[in-house]
Amino acid sequence: MIKIKIKCFSQVKYALGKKELVLELESGTTTQEVERLIRKKANRNLDIVSLSVAVNKKYISKSLVLNDGDEVAFIPPVQGG
């Protein structure tokens, strides 16, 4: 088992009602699997939102296997007006 911290920003934070989560997951879990889990927890409120993913404050472009203690951030597109 591994423990990871999820940082939630903007639409992700509003959809989940939290700015941080700590999850205990099976060893070998990937960022792609965690993204699916977060989207499921958001009750379809993130279905049309594209998310960038960062692991330990570095953006990633493909799915990675997570390690115990990793910090994963799901970042929606920048909004402004």
C-alpha positions in Angstrom: 0.0 0.0 0.0 1.1 3.6 -0.7 -0.2 6.9 0.6 -0.3 9.9 -1.7 -1.5 13.5 -1.3 -3.8 14.9 -3.9 -3.8 18.7 -4.4 -7.0 20.1 -6.0 -7.3 23.4 -7.8 -10.1 25.4 -9.2 -12.9 23.2 -10.7 -11.4 20.1 -9.1 -11.5 21.7 -5.7 -15.1 22.9 -6.2 -16.2 19.5 -7.6 -14.7 17.6 -4.6 -15.3 20.2 -2.0 -11.7 19.9 -0.8 -8.4 21.4 -1.7 -6.4 18.3 -0.5 -7.0 14.6 -0.1 -4.9 11.8 1.2 -5.5 8.4 -0.5 -4.2 5.0 0.4 -3.8 3.0 -2.7 -2.4 -0.3 -4.0 1.3 -0.3 -4.9 1.7 0.1 -8.6 -1.2 2.6 -9.0 -0.7 5.0 -11.8 -1.6 8.7 -12.2 -4.1 7.7 -14.9 -5.9 5.4 -12.4 -5.9 8.2 -9.8 -7.4 10.6 -12.3 -10.2 8.2 -13.1 -10.9 7.8 -9.3 -10.9 11.6 -8.8 -13.3 12.1 -11.8 -15.6 9.4 -10.3 -15.6 11.1 -6.9 -16.6 14.3 -8.6 -19.9 12.8 -9.7 -19.5 13.7 -13.4 -18.7 17.4 -12.6 -15.3 17.0 -14.3 -16.4 15.0 -17.3 -15.7 17.8 -19.9 -12.7 19.4 -18.0 -9.2 18.6 -19.4 -6.8 18.2 -16.5 -3.0 18.7 -16.5 -1.2 16.4 -14.0 1.8 17.2 -11.9 3.7 14.8 -9.6 5.9 16.3 -7.0 5.4 19.7 -8.5 6.6 18.6 -12.0 4.1 18.4 -14.9 4.0 15.0 -16.6 2.8 14.2 -20.1 2.2 10.4 -19.6 1.0 8.2 -16.9 3.5 7.3 -14.1 3.5 4.7 -11.4 3.1 6.5 -8.1 5.3 5.9 -5.0 4.6 6.3 -1.3 4.6 9.9 -0.3 4.1 11.4 -3.8 2.0 14.5 -4.2 -0.3 14.6 -7.2 -1.9 17.8 -8.5 -4.8 17.9 -10.9 -4.8 21.3 -12.6 -7.7 22.5 -14.9 -7.2 25.0 -17.6 -6.4 28.6 -16.4 -9.6 30.7 -16.1 -9.8 34.4 -16.3 -11.9 37.2 -17.4 
